[in-house]
């Protein structure tokens, strides 16, 4: 597996895990089946998690923000949803 594929899979797994773990507390205004569909959605949801979460959530979201900022291709897309 190449580094791009590994980075993409890791980012998407961690993003989904963070969303699922904190949906009720940080993302309560979003539908229960909603997931980001592109890089902009990822940035928005990660900032919401930072705003509503504790320090651990803030740090986890910040790490994912750095990844999606440096490598926007890791974000989900219409052809490759989360």
C-alpha positions as CSV (number, residue, x, y, z in Angstrom):
1,X,0.0,0.0,0.0
2,X,1.5,3.4,-1.0
3,X,1.7,6.3,1.4
4,X,-1.1,8.3,-0.2
5,X,-3.6,5.4,0.2
6,X,-2.5,4.8,3.7
7,X,-2.8,8.5,4.6
8,X,-6.3,8.7,3.0
9,X,-7.6,5.5,4.8
10,X,-6.2,6.7,8.1
11,X,-7.6,10.2,7.8
12,X,-11.1,8.9,6.8
13,X,-11.1,6.3,9.6
14,X,-10.1,8.8,12.2
15,X,-12.6,11.4,11.0
16,X,-15.5,9.0,11.0
17,X,-14.5,7.8,14.5
18,X,-14.3,11.3,15.8
19,X,-17.6,12.3,14.3
20,X,-19.4,9.1,15.6
21,X,-17.9,9.5,19.1
22,X,-19.0,13.2,19.5
23,X,-22.1,13.5,17.3
24,X,-24.4,13.8,20.3
25,X,-22.4,16.4,22.1
26,X,-20.7,18.5,19.4
27,X,-22.7,17.8,16.2
28,X,-26.2,17.5,17.6
29,X,-27.7,19.9,15.0
30,X,-26.7,17.6,12.1
31,X,-28.6,14.5,10.9
32,X,-27.5,11.3,12.5
33,X,-26.5,9.9,9.1
34,X,-24.5,12.9,7.9
35,X,-20.9,12.7,7.0
36,X,-18.6,15.1,5.1
37,X,-18.7,14.9,1.4
38,X,-15.7,17.1,0.5
39,X,-12.7,18.9,2.0
40,X,-14.8,22.0,2.9
41,X,-17.3,19.8,4.8
42,X,-14.3,18.2,6.6
43,X,-13.0,21.6,7.7
44,X,-16.4,22.7,8.9
45,X,-17.1,19.6,10.9
46,X,-13.6,19.6,12.4
47,X,-14.0,23.2,13.5
48,X,-17.4,22.4,15.1
49,X,-15.8,19.5,17.0
50,X,-13.1,21.8,18.2
51,X,-15.6,24.4,19.3
52,X,-17.9,22.0,21.2
53,X,-15.5,19.4,22.4
54,X,-13.0,19.0,25.3
55,X,-9.2,19.4,25.0
56,X,-8.8,15.8,23.6
57,X,-11.4,16.4,20.9
58,X,-9.9,19.8,20.1
59,X,-6.4,18.2,19.6
60,X,-7.7,15.3,17.6
61,X,-9.7,17.6,15.3
62,X,-6.6,19.9,15.0
63,X,-4.5,17.1,13.8
64,X,-7.0,16.1,11.2
65,X,-7.3,19.8,10.1
66,X,-3.6,19.9,9.5
67,X,-3.8,16.7,7.3
68,X,-6.8,17.9,5.2
69,X,-5.1,21.3,4.8
70,X,-1.9,19.8,3.6
71,X,-3.5,17.0,1.6
72,X,-7.0,17.9,0.6
73,X,-7.2,14.8,-1.6
74,X,-7.7,12.7,1.5
75,X,-11.1,14.1,2.0
76,X,-14.2,12.2,0.9
77,X,-15.7,12.9,-2.5
78,X,-18.9,12.1,-4.4
79,X,-17.1,9.1,-6.0
80,X,-15.5,8.0,-2.7
81,X,-17.8,8.8,0.2
82,X,-16.8,8.5,3.9
